[in-house]
Amino acid sequence: MKKKLLTMAFISTILTFIIYTYTKNDDITITSLGDGLSNGMTSYEIAGISFNDYLKKDYETKHQLKKYIKEFATPNITIKELIYAIKENKSITINNEKIEIKQAIHDADILTLAIGMDELKNVSITSKVRKEFMQDYQELLNLIKTLNHNQVIVLSLYPTKNHDALTINRLNAIIRDITLTNNFIFLDISSIIKSEYFIPNNDTYLNYLGHEAIYNELKKVIK
């Protein structure tokens, strides 16, 4: 009797494993939010390949990509405008399918956020601007937190001809604290950005090499 029970238990375990193997869903949904950096915008006002596109290609190659939503990454969008879009549940249509931003955030297995570079590029960073930036960023991440408990990766800012490393580091410290408070992943890209990544040199937007460098850092933090 004991041997029979052990045999049945073994068979049951094998069947459970087989069912799990054939029914589990490893497909990944990637959603990108943010401004021109997230969108892959270049200095020629044309969107090129972004770090998000490199990530998409990676999961496509591994046959693990279920859906890729990048249409909520909009050049020149501010943090306030993105907050408004989420609160109003802005929708887009992709291949005749209506997709609402709240649902896109909720369904994302991997969500990347890169915002702030566009709205700050021609702004003097005063204490008032820094305080408002912090408040807006906090509200934005709080909103995302209510919708997504998976992998949310928040990218830092990086120095440009308009803002030096010291100024950017102060803002990145704010972003980092808010990100970690929400149990999200903070990805500091400020130290990997090189002059050869800009088109033309020292502009705000990066070329494909810059985005490839960000993607390589992104891969390291994705679980």
C-alpha positions as CSV (number, residue, x, y, z in Angstrom):
1,M,0.0,0.0,0.0
2,K,2.8,2.4,0.9
3,K,4.6,1.7,-2.3
4,K,1.4,2.3,-4.3
5,L,0.9,5.6,-2.6
6,L,4.4,6.7,-3.3
7,T,4.0,5.7,-7.0
8,M,0.7,7.7,-7.2
9,A,2.4,10.7,-5.6
10,F,5.3,10.5,-8.0
11,I,2.9,10.3,-11.0
12,S,0.9,13.2,-9.7
13,T,4.1,15.3,-9.3
14,I,5.1,14.5,-12.9
15,L,1.7,15.4,-14.3
16,T,1.7,18.6,-12.3
17,F,5.1,19.5,-13.8
18,I,4.0,18.7,-17.3
19,I,0.8,20.8,-17.0
20,Y,2.7,23.7,-15.6
21,T,5.3,23.5,-18.3
22,Y,2.7,23.6,-21.1
23,T,0.4,26.2,-19.5
24,K,2.8,28.7,-18.0
25,N,3.0,32.1,-19.7
26,D,6.5,33.5,-20.1
27,D,5.4,36.2,-22.5
28,I,6.5,39.7,-21.5
29,T,4.6,43.0,-22.0
30,I,6.9,46.1,-22.1
31,T,5.5,49.6,-21.7
32,S,7.5,52.7,-22.0
33,L,6.5,56.1,-20.6
34,G,8.3,59.4,-20.8
35,D,9.5,62.1,-23.1
36,G,11.9,62.3,-26.1
37,L,14.5,60.2,-24.4
38,S,12.1,57.3,-24.0
39,N,10.8,57.8,-27.5
40,G,14.2,57.8,-29.2
41,M,13.9,61.4,-30.5
42,T,17.0,62.7,-32.3
43,S,18.2,66.3,-32.9
44,Y,16.7,66.1,-36.4
45,E,13.2,65.9,-34.9
46,I,12.9,62.3,-36.1
47,A,12.4,59.4,-33.7
48,G,15.2,56.8,-34.0
49,I,15.9,53.6,-32.2
50,S,15.6,54.0,-28.5
51,F,16.8,51.9,-25.5
52,N,13.2,50.6,-25.3
53,D,13.4,49.4,-28.9
54,Y,16.6,47.5,-28.1
55,L,14.9,45.9,-25.2
56,K,11.9,44.9,-27.4
57,K,14.3,43.3,-30.0
58,D,15.9,41.3,-27.2
59,Y,12.6,39.7,-26.1
60,E,11.5,39.2,-29.6
61,T,14.7,37.3,-30.3
62,K,14.0,35.1,-27.3
63,H,10.4,34.7,-28.4
64,Q,9.2,36.1,-25.1
65,L,7.5,39.3,-26.3
66,K,3.8,39.5,-25.9
67,K,3.2,43.2,-26.4
68,Y,5.3,46.4,-26.8
69,I,3.6,49.7,-26.1
70,K,5.8,52.8,-26.8
71,E,3.1,55.2,-27.9
72,F,2.8,56.8,-24.5
73,A,6.4,58.0,-24.7
74,T,5.9,61.5,-26.2
75,P,8.6,64.1,-27.1
76,N,8.4,67.3,-25.0
77,I,5.8,65.9,-22.6
78,T,6.2,67.2,-19.0
79,I,5.7,65.4,-15.8
80,K,2.5,67.3,-15.1
81,E,1.2,66.4,-18.6
82,L,1.9,62.7,-18.0
83,I,0.2,62.9,-14.7
84,Y,-2.9,64.4,-16.4
85,A,-2.8,61.7,-19.1
86,I,-2.9,59.0,-16.5
87,K,-5.6,60.6,-14.4
88,E,-7.7,61.2,-17.5
89,N,-6.9,57.7,-18.7
90,K,-5.7,58.8,-22.1
91,S,-6.2,56.1,-24.9
92,I,-4.5,55.3,-28.1
93,T,-5.3,53.0,-31.0
94,I,-2.7,50.4,-32.1
95,N,-3.6,48.1,-35.0
96,N,-7.3,48.9,-34.4
97,E,-7.0,48.0,-30.7
98,K,-7.9,50.7,-28.2
99,I,-5.4,50.8,-25.4
100,E,-5.8,53.0,-22.3
101,I,-2.8,54.2,-20.5
102,K,-3.9,52.9,-17.1
103,Q,-4.3,49.4,-18.5
104,A,-1.0,49.7,-20.3
105,I,0.7,50.6,-17.0
106,H,-1.1,47.8,-15.1
107,D,-0.4,45.1,-17.7
108,A,3.3,45.9,-18.0
109,D,5.7,43.2,-16.8
110,I,8.5,45.7,-17.5
111,L,7.7,49.4,-17.4
112,T,10.4,52.0,-18.2
113,L,10.1,55.7,-17.3
114,A,12.4,58.4,-18.7
115,I,11.2,61.9,-18.2
116,G,12.5,65.3,-17.3
117,M,15.2,65.9,-19.9
118,D,12.8,67.7,-22.3
119,E,11.1,70.0,-19.8
120,L,14.3,71.0,-18.1
121,K,16.6,71.5,-21.1
122,N,15.9,75.3,-21.4
123,V,15.1,75.9,-17.7
124,S,17.3,77.4,-15.1
125,I,17.3,75.0,-12.1
126,T,16.4,77.2,-9.2
127,S,15.4,75.9,-5.7
128,K,11.8,76.6,-6.7
129,V,12.1,74.6,-9.9
130,R,13.8,71.8,-8.0
131,K,11.0,71.7,-5.4
132,E,8.2,71.6,-7.9
133,F,10.1,69.0,-9.9
134,M,10.3,66.8,-6.8
135,Q,6.6,67.2,-6.0
136,D,5.5,66.3,-9.6
137,Y,7.8,63.3,-9.7
138,Q,6.5,62.1,-6.4
139,E,2.9,62.4,-7.6
140,L,3.7,60.6,-10.9
141,L,5.4,57.6,-9.2
142,N,2.6,57.4,-6.7
143,L,0.1,57.1,-9.5
144,I,2.2,54.4,-11.3
145,K,2.5,52.6,-8.0
146,T,-1.3,52.2,-7.7
147,L,-1.4,50.6,-11.1
148,N,1.7,48.4,-11.3
149,H,3.6,46.2,-8.8
150,N,5.9,44.5,-11.3
151,Q,9.3,45.8,-12.6
152,V,9.2,49.6,-12.9
153,I,12.5,51.0,-13.9
154,V,13.1,54.8,-13.6
155,L,15.9,56.3,-15.5
156,S,18.0,59.2,-14.2
157,L,18.8,62.4,-16.0
158,Y,22.2,63.1,-17.5
159,P,24.4,66.2,-18.0
160,T,24.1,68.2,-21.2
161,K,25.4,71.5,-22.5
162,N,22.5,73.2,-20.6
163,H,23.1,71.5,-17.2
164,D,26.3,70.4,-15.6
165,A,26.9,67.2,-13.7
166,L,26.5,68.9,-10.3
167,T,23.1,70.2,-11.1
168,I,22.0,66.9,-12.6
169,N,23.3,64.9,-9.7
170,R,21.2,67.0,-7.3
171,L,18.1,66.2,-9.3
172,N,19.0,62.6,-9.6
173,A,19.3,62.3,-5.9
174,I,15.7,63.4,-5.7
175,I,14.6,61.0,-8.4
176,R,16.5,58.2,-6.7
177,D,14.9,58.8,-3.3
178,I,11.4,58.9,-4.7
179,T,12.0,55.8,-6.9
180,L,13.3,53.7,-4.0
181,T,10.5,54.9,-1.7
182,N,8.1,53.4,-4.2
183,N,10.1,50.1,-4.4
184,F,10.9,50.8,-8.0
185,I,14.3,50.3,-9.7
186,F,16.5,53.4,-10.2
187,L,18.8,53.3,-13.1
188,D,21.6,55.9,-13.0
189,I,22.8,56.6,-16.6
190,S,24.5,59.9,-15.8
191,S,28.0,58.5,-15.7
192,I,27.8,56.4,-18.9
193,I,26.7,59.3,-21.3
194,K,29.6,60.4,-23.5
195,S,30.1,63.3,-25.9
196,E,30.0,61.0,-28.9
197,Y,26.5,60.0,-28.1
198,F,25.1,63.4,-29.1
199,I,23.8,64.6,-32.5
200,P,25.2,67.2,-32.9
201,N,27.8,67.2,-30.1
202,N,26.4,68.3,-26.7
203,D,22.8,68.4,-27.7
204,T,20.0,67.0,-25.4
205,Y,19.1,63.9,-27.5
206,L,21.3,60.9,-27.9
207,N,22.2,58.9,-31.0
208,Y,21.7,55.1,-31.3
209,L,25.0,54.4,-29.6
210,G,23.8,56.3,-26.6
211,H,20.6,54.3,-26.5
212,E,22.5,51.1,-26.9
213,A,24.6,52.0,-23.9
214,I,21.5,52.7,-21.9
215,Y,20.0,49.4,-23.0
216,N,23.2,47.5,-21.9
217,E,22.8,49.1,-18.4
218,L,19.0,48.3,-18.4
219,K,19.7,44.6,-19.0
220,K,21.7,44.5,-15.8
221,V,18.8,45.5,-13.6
222,I,16.0,43.6,-15.1
223,K,15.1,40.5,-13.1
